Amino acid sequence: MSNIALALLPLALAYIMFTLGTGLKLSDFKVIATHPKAFFVGLINQVIFVPLVALAVVLITMPPPTIAFGIMLISFCPGGVTSNMLTFYAKGNVALSVALTGVVSLLSVVTLPILITLAFDHFMQDQAGSISAVKIGLVMFLLTTLPVTLGMLARRKFTDFMVRKSSILNGIASVFFVLIVLAAVASNWELLKSQATVIGLELVLIIVILFALSMLTSRVLKLSWFDTKTVSIETSIQNSTTAITLAPIIMGTAVGLPAIALPAALYGVLMYVIAIPVIALIRNKN
């Protein structure tokens, strides 16, 4: 990956988060008051259970340190517009999905620096250098919180325009997502060929466990099927773009994406492979 492409990576993520913001309205967050139990189940699943499941799988399978850290990195990231789209196709509670995505994305400016620092110190202790939680927090604010906020302001100020152009904005965001995933794969092609099966199995295991666990917790807590589908998708789908973009920042890479970005790139493909059949199964189930 060229220096120019690497420099444009954060801008692509900022744009994707901006489009997320343009789909948010303050009224969307009213669902927190109308569906408080479902919201907090989804929030706890996303912030706590996702990293714990990823950690358990990593400790059991013991992949190389860079891959282990990369898997943990994707588990720390919030959901994105993908989870909202998949919730829509699953006939779930889209308002709840949007609220969860928005809140967890805003919280990530605090949670990501802490979790990344802890994981780096544990898995990458033999690597030269160190990372700064403050720097990561600032980066997360500039690349996620600020663009989401600006997107919400743009939606409020230019409502008609943003609604009319939403399909175009989201289409461009999807193109950026595909390009980012392809760039990460291309930068680590040799490693991917040697580790694809192992990494893929670990990621599939994590996604499947999260789907099952979120379904179980939702049913035990007697959430409606409408909300259960939503919580399951939000819990199982992470924003791989954020992980890929953060990878060179964490490792201080000036040329090419580091190996820690590879799990996120592979995840960006596998999440659809698993989610689409699951959604087809639960879409019309009462």
Buried (B, 14 or more C-beta within 10 A) or exposed (E): BEEEBBEBBBEBBBBBBBBBBBBBBEEBBEBBEEBEEBBEBBBBBBBEBBBEBBBEBBEEBEBBBBBBBBBBBBBBBBBBBBBBBBBBBBBBBBBBBBBBBBBBBBBBBBBBBEBBBBBBEEBBEEBEEEBEBEEBBEBBBBBBBBBBBBBBEBBEEEEEEBEEBBEEBBEBBBEBBEBBBEBBBEBBEEBBEEBEEEBBEBBBBBBBBBBEBBBEBBEEBEBEBBBBBBBBBBBBBBBBBBBBBBBBBBBEBEEBBBBBBBBBBBBBBBBBEBBEEBBEEBEEEE
